[in-house]
Amino acid sequence: MDRIDQMLKRSSLDTAKTNSLDKALEPSVKHALTFARSHLNKYYSKTDTSNVYRIAIILHPKLKTKYFQQNGWDKQWIDTALEIIQEEWSHYKGRGTEVM
């Protein structure tokens, strides 16, 4: 999502820089990109309140906390995500699995 946001940001109206892509885009397309970016960010921001999202990203074998660090996420947000994982793990730690 961070990559998509950056791409839309570069091509939307709210950027101060102009690049070759901006010059090739019609104003209506630029407006649509700005609209799309605002809607994506509206729903993406809801992941901040989702423990499942944080857990899934950190437990992902390729991403882990590196994803958040490389994309400039706040250290406190990452620390909170790690605390959430530890808390959730404490609910299941020590439980055996039953074979049926």
C-alpha positions as CSV (number, residue, x, y, z in Angstrom):
1,M,0.0,0.0,0.0
2,D,2.8,2.4,0.7
3,R,4.2,1.9,-2.8
4,I,0.7,2.5,-4.3
5,D,0.3,5.7,-2.2
6,Q,3.7,7.0,-3.4
7,M,2.8,6.4,-7.0
8,L,-0.5,8.1,-6.7
9,K,1.1,11.0,-4.8
10,R,3.6,11.6,-7.5
11,S,0.9,11.7,-10.2
12,S,-1.8,13.6,-8.3
13,L,-2.5,17.3,-8.0
14,D,-1.1,17.7,-4.5
15,T,2.5,17.4,-5.5
16,A,4.7,20.4,-6.0
17,K,7.0,18.7,-8.5
18,T,6.1,18.0,-12.0
19,N,7.6,15.1,-13.9
20,S,7.1,13.7,-17.4
21,L,4.1,11.6,-16.3
22,D,2.4,14.7,-14.9
23,K,2.9,16.6,-18.2
24,A,1.3,13.7,-20.1
25,L,-1.8,13.4,-17.9
26,E,-5.0,15.3,-18.4
27,P,-6.3,17.4,-15.5
28,S,-9.3,15.1,-15.2
29,V,-6.9,12.1,-14.8
30,K,-4.9,13.9,-12.2
31,H,-8.1,14.7,-10.3
32,A,-9.2,11.0,-10.5
33,L,-5.8,10.0,-9.1
34,T,-6.1,12.4,-6.2
35,F,-9.6,11.1,-5.5
36,A,-8.4,7.5,-5.6
37,R,-5.5,8.2,-3.3
38,S,-7.8,9.9,-0.7
39,H,-10.2,7.0,-0.8
40,L,-7.5,4.4,-0.5
41,N,-5.9,6.2,2.4
42,K,-9.3,6.6,4.1
43,Y,-9.7,2.8,4.2
44,Y,-6.1,2.0,4.7
45,S,-6.0,4.2,7.8
46,K,-8.5,1.8,9.4
47,T,-5.7,-0.9,9.5
48,D,-4.2,1.2,12.3
49,T,-7.0,-0.1,14.6
50,S,-6.7,-3.7,13.4
51,N,-4.6,-6.0,15.6
52,V,-4.9,-8.7,12.9
53,Y,-3.2,-6.5,10.3
54,R,-0.3,-5.8,12.6
55,I,0.1,-9.4,13.5
56,A,-0.1,-10.6,9.9
57,I,2.6,-8.2,8.6
58,I,5.0,-9.0,11.5
59,L,4.5,-12.7,11.2
60,H,4.9,-12.6,7.4
61,P,8.2,-14.4,6.7
62,K,9.4,-11.9,4.2
63,L,8.2,-8.6,5.8
64,K,8.3,-8.8,9.6
65,T,9.2,-5.4,11.2
66,K,11.5,-4.6,8.4
67,Y,8.5,-3.6,6.3
68,F,7.5,-0.9,8.7
69,Q,11.0,0.4,9.3
70,Q,11.8,0.6,5.6
71,N,8.6,2.5,4.9
72,G,9.1,5.1,7.7
73,W,6.5,3.9,10.2
74,D,6.6,5.4,13.6
75,K,8.7,3.4,16.1
76,Q,6.0,3.6,18.7
77,W,3.5,2.0,16.2
78,I,6.0,-0.8,15.6
79,D,6.6,-1.3,19.3
80,T,2.8,-1.4,19.9
81,A,2.5,-4.1,17.2
82,L,5.1,-6.2,18.9
83,E,3.3,-5.8,22.2
84,I,0.1,-6.9,20.6
85,I,1.7,-10.1,19.3
86,Q,3.2,-10.9,22.6
87,E,-0.1,-10.4,24.3
88,E,-2.0,-12.6,21.8
89,W,0.7,-15.2,22.0
90,S,0.4,-15.4,25.8
91,H,-3.2,-16.5,25.3
92,Y,-2.1,-19.6,23.3
93,K,1.4,-20.3,24.8
94,G,1.5,-23.6,26.6
95,R,-1.6,-25.0,25.1
96,G,-1.1,-28.4,23.6
97,T,-2.7,-29.5,20.4
98,E,-5.1,-32.4,20.6
99,V,-5.2,-35.1,18.0
100,M,-8.6,-36.3,17.2
